[in-house]
Amino acid sequence: MRRTRFDADPCPIARVADLFGYWWTPIILRDALFGVQRFEDFQKNLDVSRATLSSRLTRLVDEGLMERVAYQQHPVRHEYVLTEKGRAASDVLIAMWRYGEDHFWPERERPPLELAFRESRATVRATVVDETTGRPLDPGELRIQRRRS
């Protein structure tokens, strides 16, 4: 079955869904954001086939979220390093984390993993806020509209 592409859609959510719609993509980005860079380490952590991992990493490089950087010459070996665009994906992944925490475990049960600040180890409870005002976003107060020229 052929997958519908959304990479030319006018909606930003559709374009992100086009890339993140391959289920390994956000998982690979999660590991990269927390320091994984080498193919073998991604494969070991994720227990994913070499072909699938290679395909996903190639797409992430092609989309500008990662770059291949040689770390060894004989034989040539590469690391996959996040670009600025790739590091910016952390906002999406952190929002996914919070949504998953809140809605994919039975009530009163907590997930076995949590996000925490590296130094203080205090638990993080992420929320999406407006960059200008700092107000938490409420979809009931939002609308989609054409950008004014």
Steps between C-alpha positions, in 0.01 A plus 500: 500500500638839402521767767345843441760777513433831676838667443345769274184560707439860615443382859810479727352202690460307175862564401631386837270195484653413163841466664393377844239266351767233462492362853877457533565870428400648838663210685830550316481876565430433870816293528701758305379779728628301796843442346492198269694565178637175360307259278590198714381675816167596343456143380590351839275740696202469268526139383413615148611336175804649326295571187227687688750697707704588193189618318381716792845653558531578129164680507602698810824603326312587179251712698783686676433372853828309517831500322743214441844575640796265455660399829730229363686472168606131470239368456291814459237526773252778561310652788157655460508844660191711558485830317330809640181386322536157662554643849191718449296178466540464876196727544285252310642198682458658843137579417456137386657384827252700707204381291620142536544537877153643541303272268664161446512357852206392711367764738707525820785306339814681397729410210824324596708783348490871569670812368717681752744787504851362458660671802221531757321182393170681561214358293397700193131560425510661157226716353472698177499877542486802272853628442392866517275498807607184684132399528415130478325432170134405501373369163161653581664843475680425172404490135672422172514785253685602187812704567457864411752632248 
